[in-house]
């Protein structure tokens, strides 16, 4: 025995692997009997290596004389298949054909039931020039699956490529150099360094044309093509993008990213945001994730909806944080364009909703140009993304009404979904601008919610005159030292003034608290119209509406 290696070996199994291993061990200078038939007992050998199909290992091992070291070459099975004897495993990570195999330099999984058996497996691997790795039984199935993907499945994929290429008159001989170079690049550079092609460069239009060709010429390969394309997209994702989510910054990149899902008939959702995410934003992404196959979150601080002197420059921005939060909620695409991508040089178009919808409330305070900026950018986003549904928060009630009118007037094929306002435990509506509040102003900011509560209480007590209801709300806010810019009760559909509340009404409020300008709202219903009881408002804020 030299270096833990038994001196006399018997190879059982006359198939490709047994024949190749017997020749390789003999070339290495060992005494080798075989390859022998499956009923051989290994007489005269110090060790026997079984190179038989997995299902026949136990039967072949039963023929081997007691006291002989026995091993098998299965990648799938542990050592228990060899029974109660000193045993080892040696599985070459090498494909073996009728022409033989080159074991030198290959990997090799080894195991041993005793230290001496494990040492013999390592020694045998070294003798053949292989690099050994010990595989625990609990890891064996995963190891063997990896080997199957790297060899058997790779051949299946190349057969698919060969089949598709044949429809163009291209033979295997022309694909073979590409396959060899690709595998060699992967071996040297790893997957991310070796990957090339249209998906790697974000050319989804080309991928879509490829998909159409596969569907026409080899439809049985289409599921394989789609699965591989999706896996390649994940693999080609830039390193700075959160796992599972792709960040794009141009309209062509965005449309390319959505071309495949759109062609496959998947439902696409858009969540338009200006970033600085809080739980309210995340609730929109969550709802979109529940209702759509692909979720696009836009991240763009829109300059055209800010007046001079407003907080455009100081508006909170943290793309890395927002991207991580969006990914955690299951977003598929983050669209974060620079300003020049949305408003290139020479941009001269506006989308406007005119009249009371944009002239009252926020329009009266910030100017109707605010909503013209909103509708312009949202119309552009609808065109860029082409969503089936877009998700907005109920806190910006007037914005939702304006966007719904715009979509209806322009016959845009998108559902406008408004979701409940998300609040802090004390009732303050969550807003990105809450970050402007210092601790004292944060305590005072709850005045908006308390004003709305007072309005609700006034209606519950029987009051129907909007002026008196608003006065009750203003008085409640005054207790916190906050004077509203407006506190109005309007028609919830068209925002027109109400002479009296008879049915549903929207209460909208805006106020400056310290360095923050905050808005909030609630929907009132008079008791006669609330068939389900006095807590209809609470139930209303637990549902989304379209």
C-alpha positions as CSV (number, residue, x, y, z in Angstrom):
1,X,0.0,0.0,0.0
2,X,1.4,3.4,-1.1
3,X,0.1,6.6,0.4
4,X,-3.0,5.0,1.9
5,X,-3.7,3.4,-1.5
6,X,-4.4,-0.4,-1.7
7,X,-2.0,-2.1,-4.0
8,X,-4.4,-4.5,-5.8
9,X,-7.7,-3.3,-7.3
10,X,-10.6,-5.0,-8.9
11,X,-13.1,-3.0,-11.1
12,X,-16.6,-4.5,-11.3
13,X,-18.7,-3.3,-14.2
14,X,-17.9,-3.5,-17.9
15,X,-19.7,-0.3,-19.0
16,X,-18.1,2.9,-20.1
17,X,-17.1,4.1,-16.6
18,X,-15.6,0.7,-15.5
19,X,-13.6,0.3,-18.7
20,X,-12.3,3.9,-18.5
21,X,-11.4,3.7,-14.8
22,X,-9.6,0.3,-15.2
23,X,-7.5,1.7,-18.0
24,X,-6.7,4.9,-16.1
25,X,-5.6,3.0,-12.9
26,X,-3.5,0.6,-15.0
27,X,-1.8,3.6,-16.7
28,X,-1.1,5.0,-13.2
29,X,0.8,1.9,-12.3
30,X,-1.7,0.0,-10.1
31,X,-2.4,-3.7,-10.3
32,X,-5.9,-3.9,-11.7
33,X,-8.2,-6.8,-12.4
34,X,-11.0,-6.1,-14.8
35,X,-13.3,-4.7,-15.6
36,X,-15.1,-7.8,-14.3
37,X,-18.7,-8.9,-14.6
38,X,-21.2,-7.9,-11.9
39,X,-21.1,-11.3,-10.2
40,X,-17.4,-11.1,-9.4
41,X,-16.3,-11.6,-5.8
42,X,-13.1,-9.6,-5.9
43,X,-10.9,-12.6,-4.9
44,X,-7.3,-11.6,-4.6
45,X,-8.0,-7.8,-4.5
46,X,-7.4,-5.5,-1.6
47,X,-10.2,-3.1,-2.8
48,X,-13.1,-3.4,-5.2
49,X,-14.6,-0.4,-7.0
50,X,-18.2,-1.0,-8.3
51,X,-18.9,0.8,-11.6
52,X,-22.5,-0.5,-12.0
53,X,-25.9,1.2,-12.3
54,X,-27.2,2.6,-9.0
55,X,-29.9,0.1,-8.8
56,X,-27.5,-2.8,-8.9
57,X,-24.8,-1.6,-6.5
58,X,-26.3,-3.4,-3.5
59,X,-26.5,-6.7,-5.3
60,X,-23.0,-6.4,-6.7
61,X,-21.7,-5.5,-3.2
62,X,-23.3,-8.7,-1.8
63,X,-20.9,-10.8,-4.0
64,X,-17.7,-9.2,-2.7
65,X,-15.8,-11.3,-0.1
66,X,-16.0,-10.1,3.5
67,X,-13.0,-8.0,4.7
68,X,-12.5,-6.4,1.3
69,X,-12.7,-2.6,1.0
70,X,-15.6,-1.8,-1.3
71,X,-16.4,1.4,-3.1
72,X,-19.0,2.7,-5.6
73,X,-19.0,5.5,-8.2
74,X,-22.5,6.8,-7.7
75,X,-23.0,10.5,-7.3
76,X,-26.6,10.0,-6.0
77,X,-26.2,7.3,-3.3
78,X,-24.5,7.3,0.1
79,X,-22.5,4.5,1.6
80,X,-25.4,2.7,3.3
81,X,-26.1,1.0,0.0
82,X,-22.9,-1.0,0.5
83,X,-24.1,-2.6,3.7
84,X,-22.2,-3.2,6.9
85,X,-18.7,-3.1,5.6
86,X,-15.8,-0.7,5.3
87,X,-16.8,1.3,2.3
88,X,-15.9,4.4,0.3
89,X,-17.4,6.5,-2.5
90,X,-15.7,8.0,-5.5
91,X,-17.7,9.9,-8.1
92,X,-15.7,11.5,-10.9
93,X,-17.2,14.8,-12.1
94,X,-16.5,13.9,-15.6
95,X,-18.6,12.7,-18.5
96,X,-17.6,9.3,-20.0
97,X,-18.3,8.4,-23.6
98,X,-17.6,5.4,-25.7
99,X,-14.2,7.0,-26.5
100,X,-13.3,7.0,-22.8
101,X,-12.7,9.9,-20.4
102,X,-9.9,12.2,-19.2
103,X,-9.9,12.1,-15.4
104,X,-6.9,14.3,-14.8
105,X,-7.9,17.7,-13.6
106,X,-11.5,16.7,-13.0
107,X,-13.3,17.1,-9.7
108,X,-14.3,14.1,-7.6
109,X,-16.7,13.6,-4.8
110,X,-15.4,11.2,-2.1
111,X,-16.7,9.7,1.1
112,X,-15.6,7.0,3.5
113,X,-17.3,4.9,6.3
114,X,-14.0,4.9,8.3
115,X,-11.0,7.2,8.3
116,X,-9.0,4.6,6.5
117,X,-11.6,4.2,3.8
118,X,-11.9,8.0,3.3
119,X,-8.1,8.2,3.0
120,X,-8.1,5.5,0.4
121,X,-10.7,7.4,-1.6
122,X,-8.6,10.6,-1.5
123,X,-5.5,8.6,-2.5
124,X,-7.3,7.0,-5.4
125,X,-8.5,10.4,-6.6
126,X,-4.9,11.8,-6.4
127,X,-3.6,8.7,-8.3
128,X,-6.0,9.6,-11.2
129,X,-5.1,13.3,-11.1
130,X,-8.5,14.4,-9.8
131,X,-9.3,17.0,-7.2
132,X,-11.3,15.5,-4.4
133,X,-14.1,17.1,-2.3
134,X,-15.9,15.4,0.6
135,X,-19.7,15.5,0.2
136,X,-21.9,14.9,3.2
137,X,-25.0,12.7,2.8
138,X,-27.4,15.6,3.4
139,X,-25.7,17.5,0.5
140,X,-25.5,14.6,-1.9
141,X,-28.8,15.3,-3.8
142,X,-28.0,18.9,-4.3
143,X,-24.4,18.0,-5.5
144,X,-25.8,15.4,-7.9
145,X,-28.4,17.9,-9.2
146,X,-25.6,20.4,-9.9
147,X,-23.7,17.7,-11.8
148,X,-26.8,16.9,-13.8
149,X,-27.4,20.5,-14.8
150,X,-23.7,20.9,-15.7
151,X,-23.6,17.8,-17.9
152,X,-26.9,16.1,-18.8
153,X,-29.1,19.1,-18.9
154,X,-26.5,21.1,-20.8
155,X,-26.6,18.5,-23.5
156,X,-30.4,18.8,-23.5
157,X,-30.1,22.5,-24.0
158,X,-27.6,22.1,-26.8
159,X,-29.9,19.6,-28.5
160,X,-32.7,22.3,-28.3
161,X,-30.3,24.8,-29.9
162,X,-29.4,22.3,-32.6
163,X,-33.1,21.6,-33.3
164,X,-33.9,25.3,-33.6
165,X,-30.8,26.0,-35.7
166,X,-31.7,23.2,-38.1
167,X,-34.8,25.2,-39.1
168,X,-32.5,27.8,-40.6
169,X,-30.1,25.3,-42.2
170,X,-27.4,25.8,-39.5
171,X,-25.7,22.6,-38.4
172,X,-24.2,21.5,-35.1
173,X,-20.7,21.9,-36.4
174,X,-21.3,25.6,-36.6
175,X,-22.7,25.8,-33.0
176,X,-19.9,23.7,-31.5
177,X,-17.2,26.4,-31.4
178,X,-19.6,28.8,-29.8
179,X,-20.5,26.2,-27.1
180,X,-16.9,25.4,-26.4
181,X,-16.0,29.1,-26.1
182,X,-19.0,29.8,-23.9
183,X,-18.2,27.0,-21.5
184,X,-14.5,27.9,-21.4
185,X,-15.4,31.6,-20.6
186,X,-17.8,30.4,-17.8
187,X,-15.0,28.2,-16.4
188,X,-12.5,31.1,-16.3
189,X,-14.7,34.1,-15.6
190,X,-17.8,32.7,-13.9
191,X,-21.4,33.2,-15.0
192,X,-21.6,37.0,-14.7
193,X,-18.4,37.5,-16.6
194,X,-19.2,35.1,-19.4
195,X,-22.8,36.1,-20.1
196,X,-23.4,38.0,-23.3
197,X,-26.2,38.6,-25.7
198,X,-29.4,40.7,-25.9
199,X,-30.7,40.1,-22.4
200,X,-27.3,41.0,-20.9
201,X,-27.4,44.4,-22.7
202,X,-31.1,45.0,-22.0
203,X,-32.3,44.5,-25.6
204,X,-35.7,43.0,-24.8
205,X,-37.0,43.9,-28.3
206,X,-34.6,41.3,-29.8
207,X,-35.5,38.8,-27.1
208,X,-39.2,39.2,-28.0
209,X,-38.4,38.6,-31.7
210,X,-36.5,35.5,-30.7
211,X,-39.4,34.3,-28.7
212,X,-41.8,34.8,-31.6
213,X,-39.5,32.7,-33.8
214,X,-39.3,29.9,-31.2
215,X,-43.1,29.9,-30.9
216,X,-43.5,29.6,-34.6
217,X,-40.8,27.0,-35.4
218,X,-40.4,25.0,-32.2
219,X,-43.3,25.7,-29.9
220,X,-42.4,22.7,-27.7
221,X,-39.3,24.7,-26.7
222,X,-41.2,27.9,-25.8
223,X,-41.5,27.0,-22.0
224,X,-37.8,26.2,-21.9
225,X,-37.0,29.5,-23.7
226,X,-39.1,31.6,-21.4
227,X,-37.7,29.9,-18.2
228,X,-34.1,30.4,-19.4
229,X,-34.8,34.0,-20.4
230,X,-36.2,34.8,-17.0
231,X,-33.2,33.1,-15.3
232,X,-30.8,35.0,-17.6
233,X,-32.4,38.3,-16.7
234,X,-31.8,37.6,-13.0
235,X,-28.2,36.6,-13.8
236,X,-27.5,39.6,-15.9
237,X,-28.9,42.0,-13.3
238,X,-26.3,44.7,-12.5
239,X,-24.6,44.3,-9.1
240,X,-26.0,47.5,-7.7
241,X,-29.6,46.4,-8.2
242,X,-31.5,44.7,-5.4
243,X,-32.1,41.0,-6.0
244,X,-35.3,40.2,-7.8
245,X,-35.7,43.7,-9.0
246,X,-34.3,45.5,-12.1
247,X,-33.6,49.3,-12.0
248,X,-34.0,51.1,-15.3
249,X,-33.5,54.8,-16.1
250,X,-34.5,55.2,-19.7
251,X,-37.8,54.7,-21.6
252,X,-36.3,52.2,-24.0
253,X,-34.9,50.2,-21.1
254,X,-38.3,50.3,-19.4
255,X,-40.2,49.2,-22.5
256,X,-37.7,46.4,-23.2
257,X,-38.0,45.1,-19.7
258,X,-41.8,44.9,-20.0
259,X,-41.9,43.6,-23.6
260,X,-41.7,39.9,-22.6
261,X,-44.3,40.0,-19.8
262,X,-46.6,42.1,-22.0
263,X,-46.3,39.6,-24.9
264,X,-47.0,36.8,-22.5
265,X,-50.3,38.5,-21.4
266,X,-49.2,39.3,-17.9
267,X,-51.0,42.0,-15.9
268,X,-48.7,45.1,-15.3
269,X,-49.2,47.4,-12.4
270,X,-47.7,50.9,-11.9
271,X,-47.1,52.6,-8.5
272,X,-46.1,56.2,-9.3
273,X,-44.1,57.8,-6.5
274,X,-41.7,60.6,-5.7
275,X,-39.7,58.4,-3.3
276,X,-38.9,58.9,0.4
277,X,-40.9,55.8,1.0
278,X,-43.0,55.2,4.1
279,X,-45.6,52.6,5.0
280,X,-48.2,54.3,2.8
281,X,-46.1,53.8,-0.3
282,X,-45.3,50.2,0.6
283,X,-49.0,49.5,1.1
284,X,-49.5,50.5,-2.6
285,X,-46.8,48.2,-3.7
286,X,-48.2,45.4,-1.6
287,X,-51.7,45.8,-3.1
288,X,-50.2,46.0,-6.6
289,X,-48.2,42.8,-5.9
290,X,-51.4,41.0,-4.9
291,X,-53.3,42.1,-8.0
292,X,-50.7,42.0,-10.8
293,X,-48.1,39.8,-12.3
294,X,-45.5,42.5,-12.8
295,X,-45.1,45.5,-10.5
296,X,-43.4,48.7,-11.8
297,X,-42.5,51.4,-9.2
298,X,-41.6,54.8,-10.6
299,X,-39.3,57.0,-8.6
300,X,-39.3,60.5,-9.9
301,X,-39.4,63.9,-8.1
302,X,-41.5,65.7,-10.7
303,X,-40.3,69.4,-10.9
304,X,-43.3,70.6,-12.9
305,X,-45.7,70.1,-10.0
306,X,-43.7,72.4,-7.7
307,X,-44.1,76.2,-7.7
308,X,-41.2,78.5,-7.3
309,X,-40.3,78.7,-3.6
310,X,-41.7,75.2,-2.8
311,X,-39.5,72.4,-1.5
312,X,-38.3,70.9,-4.8
313,X,-34.6,71.2,-3.9
314,X,-35.1,69.9,-0.3
315,X,-37.6,67.2,-1.0
316,X,-36.3,64.0,0.7
317,X,-34.4,61.7,-1.7
318,X,-32.8,58.3,-0.9
319,X,-32.9,56.1,-3.9
320,X,-30.8,53.2,-2.4
321,X,-33.2,53.0,0.6
322,X,-36.3,53.2,-1.6
323,X,-34.9,50.6,-4.0
324,X,-34.3,48.2,-1.1
325,X,-37.8,48.7,0.3
326,X,-39.5,48.3,-3.1
327,X,-37.6,45.1,-3.6
328,X,-38.6,43.8,-0.2
329,X,-42.3,44.3,-1.2
330,X,-41.9,42.4,-4.4
331,X,-41.5,45.1,-7.0
332,X,-40.1,43.8,-10.3
333,X,-39.0,47.0,-12.0
334,X,-37.9,50.3,-10.5
335,X,-38.1,53.1,-13.0
336,X,-35.8,55.9,-11.8
337,X,-35.3,58.3,-14.7
338,X,-33.3,61.5,-14.6
339,X,-35.2,64.7,-15.2
340,X,-33.9,65.0,-18.8
341,X,-35.3,61.6,-19.7
342,X,-38.8,62.8,-18.7
343,X,-38.5,66.4,-19.9
344,X,-35.9,66.5,-22.7
345,X,-34.7,69.7,-24.2
346,X,-37.5,71.4,-26.2
347,X,-40.3,69.6,-24.2
348,X,-43.4,71.7,-24.9
349,X,-46.5,69.7,-24.2
350,X,-48.8,69.7,-21.2
351,X,-51.8,67.5,-20.2
352,X,-54.3,69.6,-18.3
353,X,-57.5,68.9,-16.5
354,X,-59.2,72.3,-16.3
355,X,-62.1,73.6,-14.2
356,X,-63.1,73.2,-10.6
357,X,-61.3,69.9,-10.2
358,X,-57.9,71.6,-10.4
359,X,-58.9,75.1,-9.2
360,X,-60.2,74.3,-5.8
361,X,-58.5,73.1,-2.6
362,X,-54.9,72.4,-3.6
363,X,-55.4,74.2,-6.9
364,X,-56.5,77.3,-5.1
365,X,-53.5,77.2,-2.7
366,X,-50.7,75.9,-4.9
367,X,-52.2,77.1,-8.2
368,X,-53.8,74.9,-10.9
369,X,-50.3,74.5,-12.5
370,X,-49.6,72.0,-9.7
371,X,-52.1,69.6,-11.1
372,X,-51.1,70.3,-14.7
373,X,-47.7,69.1,-13.7
374,X,-49.2,66.1,-12.0
375,X,-51.4,65.1,-15.0
376,X,-48.6,65.7,-17.5
377,X,-46.1,63.4,-15.7
378,X,-48.7,60.7,-14.9
379,X,-49.9,60.7,-18.5
380,X,-46.3,60.2,-19.6
381,X,-45.8,57.4,-17.1
382,X,-49.0,55.7,-18.4
383,X,-47.6,55.9,-21.9
384,X,-44.1,54.8,-20.9
385,X,-45.3,51.8,-18.8
386,X,-48.6,50.9,-20.4
387,X,-50.0,49.6,-17.1
388,X,-53.3,47.8,-16.7
389,X,-53.7,49.4,-13.3
390,X,-52.1,52.3,-11.4
391,X,-52.2,52.7,-7.6
392,X,-52.6,55.9,-5.7
393,X,-53.0,56.8,-2.0
394,X,-56.3,58.1,-0.7
395,X,-54.5,60.8,1.3
396,X,-54.1,62.7,-2.0
397,X,-57.8,62.5,-2.7
398,X,-58.0,65.4,-5.1
399,X,-55.1,64.1,-7.1
400,X,-56.8,60.7,-7.4
401,X,-60.0,62.4,-8.6
402,X,-58.1,64.5,-11.2
403,X,-56.1,61.5,-12.5
404,X,-59.3,59.5,-12.8
405,X,-60.9,62.3,-14.8
406,X,-57.8,62.5,-17.0
407,X,-57.8,58.8,-17.7
408,X,-61.5,58.8,-18.5
409,X,-61.4,61.9,-20.7
410,X,-58.4,60.5,-22.7
411,X,-59.8,56.9,-22.9
412,X,-56.6,55.6,-21.3
413,X,-56.9,51.8,-20.8
414,X,-55.8,51.9,-17.1
415,X,-57.7,51.2,-13.9
416,X,-57.1,53.9,-11.3
417,X,-56.9,52.3,-7.9
418,X,-57.0,54.3,-4.7
419,X,-55.9,52.6,-1.5
420,X,-56.5,53.6,2.2
421,X,-54.5,56.3,3.9
422,X,-51.9,54.7,6.2
423,X,-51.5,56.5,9.6
424,X,-49.2,56.7,12.5
425,X,-50.6,55.3,15.8
426,X,-51.8,58.8,16.8
427,X,-53.7,59.3,13.5
428,X,-51.2,61.5,11.6
429,X,-51.4,60.5,7.9
430,X,-48.0,59.2,6.8
431,X,-46.2,61.6,4.4
432,X,-42.7,62.0,3.0
433,X,-42.9,65.6,4.2
434,X,-43.4,64.4,7.9
435,X,-39.6,64.3,7.9
436,X,-39.6,68.1,8.0
437,X,-41.3,68.1,11.5
438,X,-39.2,68.7,14.6
439,X,-40.4,66.9,17.8
440,X,-42.7,69.7,19.0
441,X,-44.2,70.2,15.5
442,X,-44.7,66.5,15.2
443,X,-46.9,66.6,18.3
444,X,-48.9,69.5,16.9
445,X,-49.3,67.8,13.4
446,X,-52.0,65.5,14.8
447,X,-54.2,68.6,14.6
448,X,-55.3,67.6,11.1
449,X,-56.6,64.3,12.2
450,X,-58.3,65.8,15.2
451,X,-60.0,68.3,13.0
452,X,-61.3,65.5,10.8
453,X,-62.4,63.6,13.9
454,X,-64.4,66.7,15.0
455,X,-66.1,67.0,11.6
456,X,-67.1,63.3,11.8
457,X,-68.4,63.8,15.3
458,X,-70.4,66.9,14.2
459,X,-72.1,64.9,11.5
460,X,-72.8,62.0,13.8
461,X,-74.5,64.4,16.2
462,X,-76.8,65.5,13.4
463,X,-75.2,68.6,11.9
464,X,-75.6,68.8,8.1
465,X,-74.5,72.4,7.3
466,X,-70.9,72.4,5.9
467,X,-69.9,75.7,7.4
468,X,-70.7,74.6,10.9
469,X,-69.0,71.2,10.4
470,X,-65.9,73.0,9.1
471,X,-66.0,75.4,12.1
472,X,-66.0,72.4,14.5
473,X,-63.0,71.0,12.7
474,X,-61.1,74.3,12.7
475,X,-61.8,74.7,16.4
476,X,-60.3,71.3,17.1
477,X,-57.2,72.2,15.2
478,X,-56.9,75.5,17.0
479,X,-56.4,73.6,20.3
480,X,-53.1,72.5,18.8
481,X,-52.2,76.0,17.6
482,X,-52.7,75.1,14.0
483,X,-54.6,77.2,11.5
484,X,-55.7,75.4,8.3
485,X,-55.1,76.8,4.9
486,X,-58.4,75.3,4.0
487,X,-60.9,73.0,5.7
488,X,-63.7,72.3,3.3
489,X,-66.5,69.9,2.8
490,X,-67.1,69.1,-0.9
491,X,-68.7,66.6,-3.2
492,X,-66.4,63.6,-3.3
493,X,-66.9,63.0,-7.0
494,X,-66.4,66.5,-8.5
495,X,-65.2,68.5,-5.5
496,X,-68.0,71.0,-5.9
497,X,-69.2,73.0,-2.8
498,X,-72.2,71.5,-0.8
499,X,-75.1,73.4,0.6
500,X,-75.8,70.5,2.9
501,X,-74.5,67.0,3.5
502,X,-76.9,64.5,2.1
503,X,-75.2,61.3,1.4
504,X,-71.4,61.2,0.9
505,X,-69.0,64.1,1.3
506,X,-65.3,64.6,1.3
507,X,-63.7,66.6,4.1
508,X,-60.3,68.0,2.9
509,X,-57.8,69.9,5.0
510,X,-54.4,71.4,4.5
511,X,-52.2,73.2,7.0
512,X,-48.6,74.3,7.6
513,X,-47.1,72.9,10.8
514,X,-43.6,74.2,11.3
515,X,-41.6,73.4,8.2
516,X,-44.1,71.0,6.7
517,X,-47.1,71.6,4.6
518,X,-49.5,68.7,5.3
519,X,-52.8,67.5,3.8
520,X,-55.4,65.0,4.9
521,X,-59.0,64.0,4.3
522,X,-61.8,61.8,5.3
523,X,-65.1,60.7,3.7
524,X,-68.4,61.4,5.6
525,X,-71.7,59.7,5.0
526,X,-74.9,60.8,6.7
527,X,-76.5,58.1,8.8
528,X,-79.5,57.8,6.4
529,X,-77.1,56.6,3.7
530,X,-75.1,54.3,6.0
531,X,-77.0,51.0,6.0
532,X,-74.2,49.0,7.6
533,X,-73.9,51.1,10.7
534,X,-72.0,54.1,12.2
535,X,-68.5,52.9,11.5
536,X,-68.8,52.9,7.7
537,X,-65.8,55.3,7.5
538,X,-63.6,52.9,9.3
539,X,-64.5,50.1,7.0
540,X,-64.0,52.3,3.9
541,X,-60.4,52.9,4.8
542,X,-59.7,49.2,4.9
543,X,-60.4,48.7,1.2
544,X,-59.1,49.8,-2.2
545,X,-61.4,51.3,-4.7
546,X,-61.1,51.4,-8.5
